[in-house]
Amino acid sequence: MSKRSCDQAVERIYFYLDGEITWYRRLRINWHLRSCRMCEGAYDFEHRFRSVVRDKCSEDVPDELLERLRSVLRENDE
Ligand SMILES: [Zn+2]
């Protein structure tokens, strides 16, 4: 699996989770996730991250804060 296709997959994972993606891309992501450990991890992380944020926050969270939380969580994950 090339680095390039991973970059694209990770980018699309965000759209995927936001529901802003076509069924065709969804299919391609699912396929990629099944064959790529790295992106599967990235997807799991983002998925968990979003459900935690949704659980804890009743209001819309600013992108800036999300980005900061994300990097903190990532450091803890490694
Ligand atoms: Zn990948």
N, CA, C, O and the ligand as a Tripos MOL2 file, in Angstrom:
@<TRIPOS>MOLECULE
protein
  313   311    79     0     0
PROTEIN
NO_CHARGES

@<TRIPOS>ATOM
      1 N           0.8520   -1.2000    0.0000 N.3       1 MET1
      2 CA          0.0000    0.0000    0.0000 C.3       1 MET1
      3 C           0.8810    1.2410    0.0000 C.2       1 MET1
      4 O           1.7330    1.3910    0.8760 O.2       1 MET1
      5 N           0.6950    2.1110   -0.9430 N.am      2 SER2
      6 CA          1.5650    3.2900   -1.0320 C.3       2 SER2
      7 C           1.1690    4.3590   -0.0280 C.2       2 SER2
      8 O           0.0300    4.4250    0.4330 O.2       2 SER2
      9 N           2.1330    5.1800    0.2880 N.am      3 LYS3
     10 CA          1.9080    6.2730    1.2280 C.3       3 LYS3
     11 C           0.8230    7.2080    0.7150 C.2       3 LYS3
     12 O          -0.0090    7.7040    1.4740 O.2       3 LYS3
     13 N           0.8540    7.4320   -0.5820 N.am      4 ARG4
     14 CA         -0.0900    8.3620   -1.1990 C.3       4 ARG4
     15 C          -1.5390    7.9130   -0.9770 C.2       4 ARG4
     16 O          -2.4030    8.7210   -0.6370 O.2       4 ARG4
     17 N          -1.7880    6.6410   -1.1710 N.am      5 SER5
     18 CA         -3.1630    6.1800   -1.0320 C.3       5 SER5
     19 C          -3.6120    6.2420    0.4300 C.2       5 SER5
     20 O          -4.7990    6.3980    0.7170 O.2       5 SER5
     21 N          -2.6570    6.1190    1.3420 N.am      6 CYS6
     22 CA         -2.9910    6.2620    2.7550 C.3       6 CYS6
     23 C          -3.3590    7.6980    3.0820 C.2       6 CYS6
     24 O          -4.3320    7.9540    3.7910 O.2       6 CYS6
     25 N          -2.5780    8.6320    2.5630 N.am      7 ASP7
     26 CA         -2.8900   10.0450    2.8020 C.3       7 ASP7
     27 C          -4.2950   10.3660    2.3450 C.2       7 ASP7
     28 O          -5.0500   11.0480    3.0380 O.2       7 ASP7
     29 N          -4.6340    9.8680    1.1780 N.am      8 GLN8
     30 CA         -5.9640   10.1250    0.6360 C.3       8 GLN8
     31 C          -7.0340    9.4580    1.4890 C.2       8 GLN8
     32 O          -8.0910   10.0330    1.7510 O.2       8 GLN8
     33 N          -6.7400    8.2460    1.9130 N.am      9 ALA9
     34 CA         -7.7150    7.5140    2.7100 C.3       9 ALA9
     35 C          -7.9830    8.2220    4.0280 C.2       9 ALA9
     36 O          -9.1320    8.3650    4.4440 O.2       9 ALA9
     37 N          -6.9190    8.6600    4.6790 N.am     10 VAL10
     38 CA         -7.0850    9.3360    5.9660 C.3      10 VAL10
     39 C          -7.8900   10.6190    5.7980 C.2      10 VAL10
     40 O          -8.7560   10.9330    6.6150 O.2      10 VAL10
     41 N          -7.5960   11.3490    4.7430 N.am     11 GLU11
     42 CA         -8.3370   12.5710    4.4560 C.3      11 GLU11
     43 C          -9.8240   12.2630    4.3110 C.2      11 GLU11
     44 O         -10.6870   12.9710    4.8310 O.2      11 GLU11
     45 N         -10.0850   11.1880    3.5900 N.am     12 ARG12
     46 CA        -11.4870   10.8360    3.3310 C.3      12 ARG12
     47 C         -12.1920   10.2980    4.5610 C.2      12 ARG12
     48 O         -13.4140   10.3840    4.6800 O.2      12 ARG12
     49 N         -11.4070    9.7430    5.4770 N.am     13 ILE13
     50 CA        -12.0080    9.2250    6.7080 C.3      13 ILE13
     51 C         -12.7600   10.3420    7.4330 C.2      13 ILE13
     52 O         -13.8260   10.1180    8.0070 O.2      13 ILE13
     53 N         -12.1950   11.5330    7.3970 N.am     14 TYR14
     54 CA        -12.8530   12.6630    8.0530 C.3      14 TYR14
     55 C         -14.1870   12.9720    7.3990 C.2      14 TYR14
     56 O         -15.1850   13.2020    8.0820 O.2      14 TYR14
     57 N         -14.1990   12.9760    6.0810 N.am     15 PHE15
     58 CA        -15.4490   13.2250    5.3670 C.3      15 PHE15
     59 C         -16.4320   12.0870    5.6250 C.2      15 PHE15
     60 O         -17.6330   12.2860    5.8100 O.2      15 PHE15
     61 N         -15.8710   10.9080    5.6270 N.am     16 TYR16
     62 CA        -16.6640    9.7020    5.8720 C.3      16 TYR16
     63 C         -17.4280    9.8160    7.1900 C.2      16 TYR16
     64 O         -18.6330    9.5710    7.2550 O.2      16 TYR16
     65 N         -16.6950   10.1950    8.2350 N.am     17 LEU17
     66 CA        -17.3020   10.3050    9.5470 C.3      17 LEU17
     67 C         -18.2620   11.4860    9.6390 C.2      17 LEU17
     68 O         -19.1880   11.4880   10.4500 O.2      17 LEU17
     69 N         -18.0290   12.4740    8.8070 N.am     18 ASP18
     70 CA        -18.9260   13.6250    8.7770 C.3      18 ASP18
     71 C         -20.1410   13.3700    7.9040 C.2      18 ASP18
     72 O         -21.0710   14.1760    7.8570 O.2      18 ASP18
     73 N         -20.1200   12.2480    7.2220 N.am     19 GLY19
     74 CA        -21.2230   11.9170    6.3370 C.3      19 GLY19
     75 C         -21.2220   12.7200    5.0460 C.2      19 GLY19
     76 O         -22.2180   12.7530    4.3240 O.2      19 GLY19
     77 N         -20.0930   13.3680    4.7600 N.am     20 GLU20
     78 CA        -20.0100   14.1810    3.5550 C.3      20 GLU20
     79 C         -19.2300   13.4410    2.4810 C.2      20 GLU20
     80 O         -18.1890   13.9050    2.0160 O.2      20 GLU20
     81 N         -19.7390   12.3090    2.1040 N.am     21 ILE21
     82 CA        -18.9970   11.5130    1.1330 C.3      21 ILE21
     83 C         -19.9570   10.6590    0.3220 C.2      21 ILE21
     84 O         -21.0230   10.2670    0.7970 O.2      21 ILE21
     85 N         -19.5620   10.3850   -0.8900 N.am     22 THR22
     86 CA        -20.4300    9.5900   -1.7600 C.3      22 THR22
     87 C         -20.2970    8.1030   -1.4310 C.2      22 THR22
     88 O         -19.3130    7.6710   -0.8290 O.2      22 THR22
     89 N         -21.2850    7.3440   -1.8300 N.am     23 TRP23
     90 CA        -21.2600    5.9020   -1.5290 C.3      23 TRP23
     91 C         -20.0540    5.2410   -2.1700 C.2      23 TRP23
     92 O         -19.5080    4.2730   -1.6400 O.2      23 TRP23
     93 N         -19.6430    5.7700   -3.3180 N.am     24 TYR24
     94 CA        -18.5110    5.1810   -4.0090 C.3      24 TYR24
     95 C         -17.2280    5.3510   -3.2050 C.2      24 TYR24
     96 O         -16.4180    4.4300   -3.1050 O.2      24 TYR24
     97 N         -17.0550    6.5300   -2.6390 N.am     25 ARG25
     98 CA        -15.8730    6.7570   -1.8210 C.3      25 ARG25
     99 C         -15.9240    5.9510   -0.5350 C.2      25 ARG25
    100 O         -14.9100    5.4340   -0.0670 O.2      25 ARG25
    101 N         -17.1130    5.8550    0.0240 N.am     26 ARG26
    102 CA        -17.3020    5.0120    1.2090 C.3      26 ARG26
    103 C         -16.8010    3.6020    0.9520 C.2      26 ARG26
    104 O         -16.0910    3.0120    1.7660 O.2      26 ARG26
    105 N         -17.1880    3.0830   -0.1970 N.am     27 LEU27
    106 CA        -16.8060    1.7370   -0.5990 C.3      27 LEU27
    107 C         -15.2950    1.6170   -0.6740 C.2      27 LEU27
    108 O         -14.7090    0.6530   -0.1830 O.2      27 LEU27
    109 N         -14.6780    2.6010   -1.2910 N.am     28 ARG28
    110 CA        -13.2310    2.5770   -1.4450 C.3      28 ARG28
    111 C         -12.5240    2.6890   -0.1070 C.2      28 ARG28
    112 O         -11.4880    2.0610    0.1110 O.2      28 ARG28
    113 N         -13.0820    3.4830    0.7800 N.am     29 ILE29
    114 CA        -12.4860    3.5940    2.1110 C.3      29 ILE29
    115 C         -12.6010    2.2730    2.8570 C.2      29 ILE29
    116 O         -11.6330    1.7990    3.4520 O.2      29 ILE29
    117 N         -13.7840    1.6880    2.8190 N.am     30 ASN30
    118 CA        -13.9680    0.4000    3.4860 C.3      30 ASN30
    119 C         -12.9660   -0.6250    2.9920 C.2      30 ASN30
    120 O         -12.3970   -1.3990    3.7620 O.2      30 ASN30
    121 N         -12.7700   -0.6040    1.6850 N.am     31 TRP31
    122 CA        -11.8280   -1.5360    1.0890 C.3      31 TRP31
    123 C         -10.4100   -1.2430    1.5730 C.2      31 TRP31
    124 O          -9.6510   -2.1510    1.9120 O.2      31 TRP31
    125 N         -10.0800    0.0160    1.5950 N.am     32 HIS32
    126 CA         -8.7370    0.4000    2.0310 C.3      32 HIS32
    127 C          -8.5270    0.0560    3.5080 C.2      32 HIS32
    128 O          -7.4720   -0.4600    3.8790 O.2      32 HIS32
    129 N          -9.5030    0.3320    4.3340 N.am     33 LEU33
    130 CA         -9.3830    0.0600    5.7670 C.3      33 LEU33
    131 C          -9.1570   -1.4210    6.0340 C.2      33 LEU33
    132 O          -8.4470   -1.8080    6.9620 O.2      33 LEU33
    133 N          -9.7800   -2.2310    5.1960 N.am     34 ARG34
    134 CA         -9.6550   -3.6670    5.4030 C.3      34 ARG34
    135 C          -8.2530   -4.1650    5.0640 C.2      34 ARG34
    136 O          -7.7870   -5.1710    5.5970 O.2      34 ARG34
    137 N          -7.5940   -3.4380    4.1650 N.am     35 SER35
    138 CA         -6.2900   -3.8930    3.7270 C.3      35 SER35
    139 C          -5.1370   -3.0990    4.3170 C.2      35 SER35
    140 O          -3.9740   -3.3640    4.0160 O.2      35 SER35
    141 N          -5.4600   -2.1350    5.1490 N.am     36 CYS36
    142 CA         -4.3980   -1.2680    5.6480 C.3      36 CYS36
    143 C          -4.5360   -1.0340    7.1480 C.2      36 CYS36
    144 O          -5.4590   -0.3570    7.6020 O.2      36 CYS36
    145 N          -3.6210   -1.5950    7.8980 N.am     37 ARG37
    146 CA         -3.6050   -1.4790    9.3490 C.3      37 ARG37
    147 C          -3.5530   -0.0360    9.8250 C.2      37 ARG37
    148 O          -4.2690    0.3730   10.7400 O.2      37 ARG37
    149 N          -2.6750    0.7200    9.1670 N.am     38 MET38
    150 CA         -2.4200    2.0820    9.5870 C.3      38 MET38
    151 C          -3.6870    2.9320    9.5310 C.2      38 MET38
    152 O          -4.0000    3.6750   10.4620 O.2      38 MET38
    153 N          -4.3950    2.8080    8.4360 N.am     39 CYS39
    154 CA         -5.5950    3.6090    8.2680 C.3      39 CYS39
    155 C          -6.7330    3.0810    9.1330 C.2      39 CYS39
    156 O          -7.5930    3.8410    9.5770 O.2      39 CYS39
    157 N          -6.7290    1.7960    9.3620 N.am     40 GLU40
    158 CA         -7.7300    1.2300   10.2420 C.3      40 GLU40
    159 C          -7.5710    1.8450   11.6320 C.2      40 GLU40
    160 O          -8.5510    2.1950   12.2900 O.2      40 GLU40
    161 N          -6.3140    1.9690   12.0620 N.am     41 GLY41
    162 CA         -6.0260    2.6050   13.3460 C.3      41 GLY41
    163 C          -6.4660    4.0510   13.3630 C.2      41 GLY41
    164 O          -7.0310    4.5270   14.3470 O.2      41 GLY41
    165 N          -6.2060    4.7470   12.2760 N.am     42 ALA42
    166 CA         -6.5780    6.1540   12.1810 C.3      42 ALA42
    167 C          -8.0940    6.3030   12.2220 C.2      42 ALA42
    168 O          -8.6250    7.2280   12.8370 O.2      42 ALA42
    169 N          -8.7740    5.3850   11.5630 N.am     43 TYR43
    170 CA        -10.2340    5.4300   11.5490 C.3      43 TYR43
    171 C         -10.7960    5.1640   12.9470 C.2      43 TYR43
    172 O         -11.6840    5.8760   13.4140 O.2      43 TYR43
    173 N         -10.2710    4.1390   13.6010 N.am     44 ASP44
    174 CA        -10.7080    3.8130   14.9610 C.3      44 ASP44
    175 C         -10.5130    4.9970   15.8850 C.2      44 ASP44
    176 O         -11.3840    5.3470   16.6810 O.2      44 ASP44
    177 N          -9.3470    5.6020   15.7540 N.am     45 PHE45
    178 CA         -9.0390    6.7480   16.5980 C.3      45 PHE45
    179 C         -10.0430    7.8650   16.3930 C.2      45 PHE45
    180 O         -10.6190    8.3780   17.3520 O.2      45 PHE45
    181 N         -10.2480    8.2350   15.1500 N.am     46 GLU46
    182 CA        -11.1380    9.3420   14.8350 C.3      46 GLU46
    183 C         -12.5730    9.0280   15.2560 C.2      46 GLU46
    184 O         -13.3020    9.8930   15.7400 O.2      46 GLU46
    185 N         -12.9500    7.7840   15.0590 N.am     47 HIS47
    186 CA        -14.2950    7.3560   15.4150 C.3      47 HIS47
    187 C         -14.5170    7.4670   16.9290 C.2      47 HIS47
    188 O         -15.5240    8.0050   17.3890 O.2      47 HIS47
    189 N         -13.5530    6.9460   17.6840 N.am     48 ARG48
    190 CA        -13.6270    7.0250   19.1420 C.3      48 ARG48
    191 C         -13.6260    8.4710   19.5980 C.2      48 ARG48
    192 O         -14.4030    8.8820   20.4610 O.2      48 ARG48
    193 N         -12.7230    9.2300   18.9850 N.am     49 PHE49
    194 CA        -12.5770   10.6380   19.3180 C.3      49 PHE49
    195 C         -13.9010   11.3770   19.1700 C.2      49 PHE49
    196 O         -14.3090   12.1290   20.0550 O.2      49 PHE49
    197 N         -14.5550   11.1570   18.0580 N.am     50 ARG50
    198 CA        -15.8100   11.8560   17.8140 C.3      50 ARG50
    199 C         -16.9250   11.4470   18.7690 C.2      50 ARG50
    200 O         -17.7280   12.2780   19.1930 O.2      50 ARG50
    201 N         -16.9670   10.1600   19.1030 N.am     51 SER51
    202 CA        -18.0400    9.7490   20.0060 C.3      51 SER51
    203 C         -17.8100   10.2900   21.4120 C.2      51 SER51
    204 O         -18.7630   10.6010   22.1260 O.2      51 SER51
    205 N         -16.5380   10.4020   21.8080 N.am     52 VAL52
    206 CA        -16.2370   10.9860   23.1140 C.3      52 VAL52
    207 C         -16.6490   12.4490   23.1320 C.2      52 VAL52
    208 O         -17.3090   12.9110   24.0620 O.2      52 VAL52
    209 N         -16.2520   13.1670   22.0960 N.am     53 VAL53
    210 CA        -16.5850   14.5960   22.0240 C.3      53 VAL53
    211 C         -18.0970   14.7860   22.0330 C.2      53 VAL53
    212 O         -18.6160   15.6750   22.7080 O.2      53 VAL53
    213 N         -18.7960   13.9460   21.2800 N.am     54 ARG54
    214 CA        -20.2520   14.0690   21.2140 C.3      54 ARG54
    215 C         -20.9030   13.7750   22.5590 C.2      54 ARG54
    216 O         -21.8970   14.3960   22.9350 O.2      54 ARG54
    217 N         -20.3160   12.8050   23.2850 N.am     55 ASP55
    218 CA        -20.8380   12.4570   24.6030 C.3      55 ASP55
    219 C         -20.6700   13.5890   25.5920 C.2      55 ASP55
    220 O         -21.5710   13.8960   26.3730 O.2      55 ASP55
    221 N         -19.4970   14.2070   25.5450 N.am     56 LYS56
    222 CA        -19.1390   15.1930   26.5640 C.3      56 LYS56
    223 C         -19.6510   16.5870   26.2650 C.2      56 LYS56
    224 O         -19.8490   17.3910   27.1770 O.2      56 LYS56
    225 N         -19.8630   16.8730   25.0090 N.am     57 CYS57
    226 CA        -20.2120   18.2340   24.6380 C.3      57 CYS57
    227 C         -21.6060   18.2980   24.0460 C.2      57 CYS57
    228 O         -21.9280   17.6000   23.0840 O.2      57 CYS57
    229 N         -22.4150   19.1380   24.6320 N.am     58 SER58
    230 CA        -23.7590   19.2920   24.1040 C.3      58 SER58
    231 C         -23.7790   20.3810   23.0400 C.2      58 SER58
    232 O         -24.6560   20.4070   22.1770 O.2      58 SER58
    233 N         -22.7930   21.2860   23.1130 N.am     59 GLU59
    234 CA        -22.7300   22.3660   22.1290 C.3      59 GLU59
    235 C         -21.7340   22.0200   21.0380 C.2      59 GLU59
    236 O         -20.9540   21.0750   21.1550 O.2      59 GLU59
    237 N         -21.7790   22.7970   19.9890 N.am     60 ASP60
    238 CA        -20.8060   22.6080   18.9140 C.3      60 ASP60
    239 C         -19.4130   22.9800   19.4030 C.2      60 ASP60
    240 O         -19.2140   24.0270   20.0190 O.2      60 ASP60
    241 N         -18.4720   22.1220   19.1230 N.am     61 VAL61
    242 CA        -17.1100   22.3700   19.5380 C.3      61 VAL61
    243 C         -16.3430   23.0340   18.3830 C.2      61 VAL61
    244 O         -16.3900   22.5680   17.2450 O.2      61 VAL61
    245 N         -15.6400   24.1250   18.6950 N.am     62 PRO62
    246 CA        -14.8820   24.7920   17.6280 C.3      62 PRO62
    247 C         -13.8070   23.8840   17.0380 C.2      62 PRO62
    248 O         -13.1930   23.0890   17.7490 O.2      62 PRO62
    249 N         -13.5900   24.0110   15.7500 N.am     63 ASP63
    250 CA        -12.5860   23.1830   15.0730 C.3      63 ASP63
    251 C         -11.2200   23.2860   15.7270 C.2      63 ASP63
    252 O         -10.4800   22.3070   15.8250 O.2      63 ASP63
    253 N         -10.9060   24.4840   16.1670 N.am     64 GLU64
    254 CA         -9.6000   24.7190   16.7730 C.3      64 GLU64
    255 C          -9.4210   23.8540   18.0150 C.2      64 GLU64
    256 O          -8.3620   23.2640   18.2290 O.2      64 GLU64
    257 N         -10.4660   23.7890   18.8250 N.am     65 LEU65
    258 CA        -10.4120   22.9810   20.0420 C.3      65 LEU65
    259 C         -10.3470   21.4950   19.7050 C.2      65 LEU65
    260 O          -9.6100   20.7340   20.3320 O.2      65 LEU65
    261 N         -11.1190   21.1030   18.7180 N.am     66 LEU66
    262 CA        -11.0940   19.7080   18.2760 C.3      66 LEU66
    263 C          -9.6890   19.3040   17.8720 C.2      66 LEU66
    264 O          -9.2000   18.2310   18.2220 O.2      66 LEU66
    265 N          -9.0610   20.1900   17.1300 N.am     67 GLU67
    266 CA         -7.7210   19.9090   16.6380 C.3      67 GLU67
    267 C          -6.7450   19.7380   17.7990 C.2      67 GLU67
    268 O          -5.8730   18.8690   17.7690 O.2      67 GLU67
    269 N          -6.9030   20.5710   18.8110 N.am     68 ARG68
    270 CA         -6.0120   20.4850   19.9690 C.3      68 ARG68
    271 C          -6.2550   19.1970   20.7610 C.2      68 ARG68
    272 O          -5.3120   18.5150   21.1610 O.2      68 ARG68
    273 N          -7.5110   18.8820   20.9750 N.am     69 LEU69
    274 CA         -7.8610   17.6420   21.6850 C.3      69 LEU69
    275 C          -7.3040   16.4300   20.9520 C.2      69 LEU69
    276 O          -6.7800   15.4900   21.5510 O.2      69 LEU69
    277 N          -7.4370   16.4910   19.6530 N.am     70 ARG70
    278 CA         -7.0010   15.3920   18.8160 C.3      70 ARG70
    279 C          -5.5040   15.1310   18.9910 C.2      70 ARG70
    280 O          -5.0780   13.9840   19.1210 O.2      70 ARG70
    281 N          -4.7230   16.1880   18.9940 N.am     71 SER71
    282 CA         -3.2830   15.9920   19.1120 C.3      71 SER71
    283 C          -2.8990   15.5150   20.5090 C.2      71 SER71
    284 O          -1.9580   14.7360   20.6650 O.2      71 SER71
    285 N          -3.6260   15.9820   21.5230 N.am     72 VAL72
    286 CA         -3.3640   15.5110   22.8880 C.3      72 VAL72
    287 C          -3.6620   14.0250   23.0020 C.2      72 VAL72
    288 O          -2.8640   13.2610   23.5450 O.2      72 VAL72
    289 N          -4.8190   13.6200   22.4870 N.am     73 LEU73
    290 CA         -5.2190   12.2120   22.5410 C.3      73 LEU73
    291 C          -4.2470   11.3200   21.7780 C.2      73 LEU73
    292 O          -3.9430   10.2020   22.1920 O.2      73 LEU73
    293 N          -3.7740   11.8410   20.6640 N.am     74 ARG74
    294 CA         -2.8590   11.0740   19.8520 C.3      74 ARG74
    295 C          -1.5550   10.8160   20.5890 C.2      74 ARG74
    296 O          -0.9950    9.7220   20.5180 O.2      74 ARG74
    297 N          -1.0860   11.8160   21.2870 N.am     75 GLU75
    298 CA          0.1530   11.6490   22.0560 C.3      75 GLU75
    299 C          -0.0410   10.5850   23.1230 C.2      75 GLU75
    300 O           0.8550    9.7780   23.3710 O.2      75 GLU75
    301 N          -1.2020   10.5820   23.7520 N.am     76 ASN76
    302 CA         -1.4740    9.5870   24.7900 C.3      76 ASN76
    303 C          -1.5940    8.1800   24.2250 C.2      76 ASN76
    304 O          -1.2990    7.1900   24.8940 O.2      76 ASN76
    305 N          -2.0320    8.1220   22.9830 N.am     77 ASP77
    306 CA         -2.2260    6.8290   22.3390 C.3      77 ASP77
    307 C          -0.9200    6.1200   22.0280 C.2      77 ASP77
    308 O          -0.8450    4.8910   22.0270 O.2      77 ASP77
    309 N           0.1030    6.9120   21.7640 N.am     78 GLU78
    310 CA          1.3560    6.3050   21.3010 C.3      78 GLU78
    311 C           2.2350    5.8060   22.4220 C.2      78 GLU78
    312 O           3.3160    5.2740   22.1680 O.2      78 GLU78
    313 ZN         -3.8160    3.1450    4.4750 Zn       79 ZN79
@<TRIPOS>BOND
     1     1     2 1
     2     2     3 1
     3     3     4 2
     4     3     5 am
     5     5     6 1
     6     6     7 1
     7     7     8 2
     8     7     9 am
     9     9    10 1
    10    10    11 1
    11    11    12 2
    12    11    13 am
    13    13    14 1
    14    14    15 1
    15    15    16 2
    16    15    17 am
    17    17    18 1
    18    18    19 1
    19    19    20 2
    20    19    21 am
    21    21    22 1
    22    22    23 1
    23    23    24 2
    24    23    25 am
    25    25    26 1
    26    26    27 1
    27    27    28 2
    28    27    29 am
    29    29    30 1
    30    30    31 1
    31    31    32 2
    32    31    33 am
    33    33    34 1
    34    34    35 1
    35    35    36 2
    36    35    37 am
    37    37    38 1
    38    38    39 1
    39    39    40 2
    40    39    41 am
    41    41    42 1
    42    42    43 1
    43    43    44 2
    44    43    45 am
    45    45    46 1
    46    46    47 1
    47    47    48 2
    48    47    49 am
    49    49    50 1
    50    50    51 1
    51    51    52 2
    52    51    53 am
    53    53    54 1
    54    54    55 1
    55    55    56 2
    56    55    57 am
    57    57    58 1
    58    58    59 1
    59    59    60 2
    60    59    61 am
    61    61    62 1
    62    62    63 1
    63    63    64 2
    64    63    65 am
    65    65    66 1
    66    66    67 1
    67    67    68 2
    68    67    69 am
    69    69    70 1
    70    70    71 1
    71    71    72 2
    72    71    73 am
    73    73    74 1
    74    74    75 1
    75    75    76 2
    76    75    77 am
    77    77    78 1
    78    78    79 1
    79    79    80 2
    80    79    81 am
    81    81    82 1
    82    82    83 1
    83    83    84 2
    84    83    85 am
    85    85    86 1
    86    86    87 1
    87    87    88 2
    88    87    89 am
    89    89    90 1
    90    90    91 1
    91    91    92 2
    92    91    93 am
    93    93    94 1
    94    94    95 1
    95    95    96 2
    96    95    97 am
    97    97    98 1
    98    98    99 1
    99    99   100 2
   100    99   101 am
   101   101   102 1
   102   102   103 1
   103   103   104 2
   104   103   105 am
   105   105   106 1
   106   106   107 1
   107   107   108 2
   108   107   109 am
   109   109   110 1
   110   110   111 1
   111   111   112 2
   112   111   113 am
   113   113   114 1
   114   114   115 1
   115   115   116 2
   116   115   117 am
   117   117   118 1
   118   118   119 1
   119   119   120 2
   120   119   121 am
   121   121   122 1
   122   122   123 1
   123   123   124 2
   124   123   125 am
   125   125   126 1
   126   126   127 1
   127   127   128 2
   128   127   129 am
   129   129   130 1
   130   130   131 1
   131   131   132 2
   132   131   133 am
   133   133   134 1
   134   134   135 1
   135   135   136 2
   136   135   137 am
   137   137   138 1
   138   138   139 1
   139   139   140 2
   140   139   141 am
   141   141   142 1
   142   142   143 1
   143   143   144 2
   144   143   145 am
   145   145   146 1
   146   146   147 1
   147   147   148 2
   148   147   149 am
   149   149   150 1
   150   150   151 1
   151   151   152 2
   152   151   153 am
   153   153   154 1
   154   154   155 1
   155   155   156 2
   156   155   157 am
   157   157   158 1
   158   158   159 1
   159   159   160 2
   160   159   161 am
   161   161   162 1
   162   162   163 1
   163   163   164 2
   164   163   165 am
   165   165   166 1
   166   166   167 1
   167   167   168 2
   168   167   169 am
   169   169   170 1
   170   170   171 1
   171   171   172 2
   172   171   173 am
   173   173   174 1
   174   174   175 1
   175   175   176 2
   176   175   177 am
   177   177   178 1
   178   178   179 1
   179   179   180 2
   180   179   181 am
   181   181   182 1
   182   182   183 1
   183   183   184 2
   184   183   185 am
   185   185   186 1
   186   186   187 1
   187   187   188 2
   188   187   189 am
   189   189   190 1
   190   190   191 1
   191   191   192 2
   192   191   193 am
   193   193   194 1
   194   194   195 1
   195   195   196 2
   196   195   197 am
   197   197   198 1
   198   198   199 1
   199   199   200 2
   200   199   201 am
   201   201   202 1
   202   202   203 1
   203   203   204 2
   204   203   205 am
   205   205   206 1
   206   206   207 1
   207   207   208 2
   208   207   209 am
   209   209   210 1
   210   210   211 1
   211   211   212 2
   212   211   213 am
   213   213   214 1
   214   214   215 1
   215   215   216 2
   216   215   217 am
   217   217   218 1
   218   218   219 1
   219   219   220 2
   220   219   221 am
   221   221   222 1
   222   222   223 1
   223   223   224 2
   224   223   225 am
   225   225   226 1
   226   226   227 1
   227   227   228 2
   228   227   229 am
   229   229   230 1
   230   230   231 1
   231   231   232 2
   232   231   233 am
   233   233   234 1
   234   234   235 1
   235   235   236 2
   236   235   237 am
   237   237   238 1
   238   238   239 1
   239   239   240 2
   240   239   241 am
   241   241   242 1
   242   242   243 1
   243   243   244 2
   244   243   245 am
   245   245   246 1
   246   246   247 1
   247   247   248 2
   248   247   249 am
   249   249   250 1
   250   250   251 1
   251   251   252 2
   252   251   253 am
   253   253   254 1
   254   254   255 1
   255   255   256 2
   256   255   257 am
   257   257   258 1
   258   258   259 1
   259   259   260 2
   260   259   261 am
   261   261   262 1
   262   262   263 1
   263   263   264 2
   264   263   265 am
   265   265   266 1
   266   266   267 1
   267   267   268 2
   268   267   269 am
   269   269   270 1
   270   270   271 1
   271   271   272 2
   272   271   273 am
   273   273   274 1
   274   274   275 1
   275   275   276 2
   276   275   277 am
   277   277   278 1
   278   278   279 1
   279   279   280 2
   280   279   281 am
   281   281   282 1
   282   282   283 1
   283   283   284 2
   284   283   285 am
   285   285   286 1
   286   286   287 1
   287   287   288 2
   288   287   289 am
   289   289   290 1
   290   290   291 1
   291   291   292 2
   292   291   293 am
   293   293   294 1
   294   294   295 1
   295   295   296 2
   296   295   297 am
   297   297   298 1
   298   298   299 1
   299   299   300 2
   300   299   301 am
   301   301   302 1
   302   302   303 1
   303   303   304 2
   304   303   305 am
   305   305   306 1
   306   306   307 1
   307   307   308 2
   308   307   309 am
   309   309   310 1
   310   310   311 1
   311   311   312 2
@<TRIPOS>SUBSTRUCTURE
     1 MET1         2 RESIDUE 1 A MET
     2 SER2         6 RESIDUE 1 A SER
     3 LYS3        10 RESIDUE 1 A LYS
     4 ARG4        14 RESIDUE 1 A ARG
     5 SER5        18 RESIDUE 1 A SER
     6 CYS6        22 RESIDUE 1 A CYS
     7 ASP7        26 RESIDUE 1 A ASP
     8 GLN8        30 RESIDUE 1 A GLN
     9 ALA9        34 RESIDUE 1 A ALA
    10 VAL10       38 RESIDUE 1 A VAL
    11 GLU11       42 RESIDUE 1 A GLU
    12 ARG12       46 RESIDUE 1 A ARG
    13 ILE13       50 RESIDUE 1 A ILE
    14 TYR14       54 RESIDUE 1 A TYR
    15 PHE15       58 RESIDUE 1 A PHE
    16 TYR16       62 RESIDUE 1 A TYR
    17 LEU17       66 RESIDUE 1 A LEU
    18 ASP18       70 RESIDUE 1 A ASP
    19 GLY19       74 RESIDUE 1 A GLY
    20 GLU20       78 RESIDUE 1 A GLU
    21 ILE21       82 RESIDUE 1 A ILE
    22 THR22       86 RESIDUE 1 A THR
    23 TRP23       90 RESIDUE 1 A TRP
    24 TYR24       94 RESIDUE 1 A TYR
    25 ARG25       98 RESIDUE 1 A ARG
    26 ARG26      102 RESIDUE 1 A ARG
    27 LEU27      106 RESIDUE 1 A LEU
    28 ARG28      110 RESIDUE 1 A ARG
    29 ILE29      114 RESIDUE 1 A ILE
    30 ASN30      118 RESIDUE 1 A ASN
    31 TRP31      122 RESIDUE 1 A TRP
    32 HIS32      126 RESIDUE 1 A HIS
    33 LEU33      130 RESIDUE 1 A LEU
    34 ARG34      134 RESIDUE 1 A ARG
    35 SER35      138 RESIDUE 1 A SER
    36 CYS36      142 RESIDUE 1 A CYS
    37 ARG37      146 RESIDUE 1 A ARG
    38 MET38      150 RESIDUE 1 A MET
    39 CYS39      154 RESIDUE 1 A CYS
    40 GLU40      158 RESIDUE 1 A GLU
    41 GLY41      162 RESIDUE 1 A GLY
    42 ALA42      166 RESIDUE 1 A ALA
    43 TYR43      170 RESIDUE 1 A TYR
    44 ASP44      174 RESIDUE 1 A ASP
    45 PHE45      178 RESIDUE 1 A PHE
    46 GLU46      182 RESIDUE 1 A GLU
    47 HIS47      186 RESIDUE 1 A HIS
    48 ARG48      190 RESIDUE 1 A ARG
    49 PHE49      194 RESIDUE 1 A PHE
    50 ARG50      198 RESIDUE 1 A ARG
    51 SER51      202 RESIDUE 1 A SER
    52 VAL52      206 RESIDUE 1 A VAL
    53 VAL53      210 RESIDUE 1 A VAL
    54 ARG54      214 RESIDUE 1 A ARG
    55 ASP55      218 RESIDUE 1 A ASP
    56 LYS56      222 RESIDUE 1 A LYS
    57 CYS57      226 RESIDUE 1 A CYS
    58 SER58      230 RESIDUE 1 A SER
    59 GLU59      234 RESIDUE 1 A GLU
    60 ASP60      238 RESIDUE 1 A ASP
    61 VAL61      242 RESIDUE 1 A VAL
    62 PRO62      246 RESIDUE 1 A PRO
    63 ASP63      250 RESIDUE 1 A ASP
    64 GLU64      254 RESIDUE 1 A GLU
    65 LEU65      258 RESIDUE 1 A LEU
    66 LEU66      262 RESIDUE 1 A LEU
    67 GLU67      266 RESIDUE 1 A GLU
    68 ARG68      270 RESIDUE 1 A ARG
    69 LEU69      274 RESIDUE 1 A LEU
    70 ARG70      278 RESIDUE 1 A ARG
    71 SER71      282 RESIDUE 1 A SER
    72 VAL72      286 RESIDUE 1 A VAL
    73 LEU73      290 RESIDUE 1 A LEU
    74 ARG74      294 RESIDUE 1 A ARG
    75 GLU75      298 RESIDUE 1 A GLU
    76 ASN76      302 RESIDUE 1 A ASN
    77 ASP77      306 RESIDUE 1 A ASP
    78 GLU78      310 RESIDUE 1 A GLU
    79 ZN79       313 GROUP 0 **** ****
